[in-house]
Amino acid sequence: MIVNAAAYTSVDQAEREEKQARIINVDAPALMAEEAKRIGALLVHYSTDYVFDGSSSLPYTETDQPNPINVYGKTKLAGEEAIRAVGLST
Protein backbone atom coordinates (compact mmCIF):
# COMPACT_ATOMS: atom_id res chain seq x y z
CA MET A 1 0.00 0.00 0.00
CA ILE A 2 1.22 3.48 -0.89
CA VAL A 3 -0.32 6.35 1.08
CA ASN A 4 0.04 9.82 -0.39
CA ALA A 5 -0.67 12.18 2.48
CA ALA A 6 1.60 14.88 1.03
CA ALA A 7 0.33 17.95 -0.77
CA TYR A 8 1.22 21.52 -1.47
CA THR A 9 -1.43 22.94 0.85
CA SER A 10 -0.56 26.61 1.14
CA VAL A 11 -3.65 27.75 -0.75
CA ASP A 12 -2.75 31.43 -1.07
CA GLN A 13 0.91 30.81 -1.81
CA ALA A 14 0.02 28.32 -4.55
CA GLU A 15 -1.26 31.27 -6.57
CA ARG A 16 2.32 32.57 -6.67
CA GLU A 17 4.08 29.20 -6.79
CA GLU A 18 2.01 27.26 -9.30
CA LYS A 19 5.00 25.30 -10.59
CA GLN A 20 5.83 23.98 -7.12
CA ALA A 21 2.16 23.21 -6.41
CA ARG A 22 1.94 21.31 -9.71
CA ILE A 23 5.06 19.25 -8.97
CA ILE A 24 3.74 18.19 -5.57
CA ASN A 25 0.00 17.91 -6.31
CA VAL A 26 0.09 16.56 -9.87
CA ASP A 27 3.46 15.12 -10.85
CA ALA A 28 4.16 13.27 -7.58
CA PRO A 29 0.75 11.53 -7.42
CA ALA A 30 1.13 10.52 -11.07
CA LEU A 31 4.49 8.90 -10.30
CA MET A 32 3.05 7.18 -7.23
CA ALA A 33 0.17 5.85 -9.32
CA GLU A 34 2.55 4.52 -11.95
CA GLU A 35 4.62 2.77 -9.30
CA ALA A 36 1.54 1.41 -7.52
CA LYS A 37 0.30 -0.03 -10.80
CA ARG A 38 3.72 -1.48 -11.61
CA ILE A 39 4.02 -3.32 -8.28
CA GLY A 40 0.32 -4.08 -7.82
CA ALA A 41 -0.06 -1.88 -4.76
CA LEU A 42 -3.08 0.01 -3.52
CA LEU A 43 -2.67 3.80 -3.70
CA VAL A 44 -4.45 5.90 -1.08
CA HIS A 45 -4.60 9.54 -2.16
CA TYR A 46 -6.25 12.33 -0.20
CA SER A 47 -8.40 14.87 -1.99
CA THR A 48 -9.74 18.23 -0.84
CA ASP A 49 -12.99 20.15 -0.86
CA TYR A 50 -11.10 22.79 -2.85
CA VAL A 51 -11.80 20.80 -6.02
CA PHE A 52 -15.31 22.28 -5.73
CA ASP A 53 -16.30 25.94 -5.97
CA GLY A 54 -18.24 26.01 -2.70
CA SER A 55 -21.53 27.07 -4.27
CA SER A 56 -23.53 24.00 -3.26
CA SER A 57 -25.87 24.23 -0.30
CA LEU A 58 -25.52 20.46 0.19
CA PRO A 59 -22.47 18.44 1.22
CA TYR A 60 -20.39 17.38 -1.78
CA THR A 61 -20.03 13.75 -2.81
CA GLU A 62 -17.45 12.00 -4.96
CA THR A 63 -19.85 12.08 -7.91
CA ASP A 64 -20.40 15.86 -7.90
CA GLN A 65 -18.88 17.86 -10.75
CA PRO A 66 -15.63 19.50 -9.60
CA ASN A 67 -15.07 23.18 -10.33
CA PRO A 68 -11.92 24.43 -8.58
CA ILE A 69 -11.54 28.20 -8.32
CA ASN A 70 -7.87 28.47 -7.36
CA VAL A 71 -4.48 26.97 -8.20
CA TYR A 72 -4.52 24.69 -5.18
CA GLY A 73 -7.87 23.15 -6.14
CA LYS A 74 -6.93 22.93 -9.80
CA THR A 75 -3.68 21.12 -9.05
CA LYS A 76 -5.34 18.73 -6.60
CA LEU A 77 -7.97 17.89 -9.24
CA ALA A 78 -5.28 17.46 -11.87
CA GLY A 79 -3.50 15.05 -9.53
CA GLU A 80 -6.65 12.96 -9.23
CA GLU A 81 -7.03 12.99 -13.00
CA ALA A 82 -3.39 11.93 -13.40
CA ILE A 83 -4.00 8.95 -11.10
CA ARG A 84 -7.05 7.93 -13.13
CA ALA A 85 -5.06 8.32 -16.37
CA VAL A 86 -2.63 5.66 -15.10
CA GLY A 87 -5.59 3.33 -14.71
CA LEU A 88 -6.22 3.61 -10.97
CA SER A 89 -9.46 4.87 -9.48
CA THR A 90 -9.54 7.72 -7.00
Sequence and secondary structure as in RCSB ss.txt:
>XXXX:A:sequence
MIVNAAAYTSVDQAEREEKQARIINVDAPALMAEEAKRIGALLVHYSTDYVFDGSSSLPYTETDQPNPINVYGKT
KLAGEEAIRAVGLST
>XXXX:A:secstr
 EEE      HHHHTT HHHHHIIIIIHHHHHHHHHHHHT  EEE   GGGS S  SS   TTS     SHHHHH
HHHHHHHHHHHT   
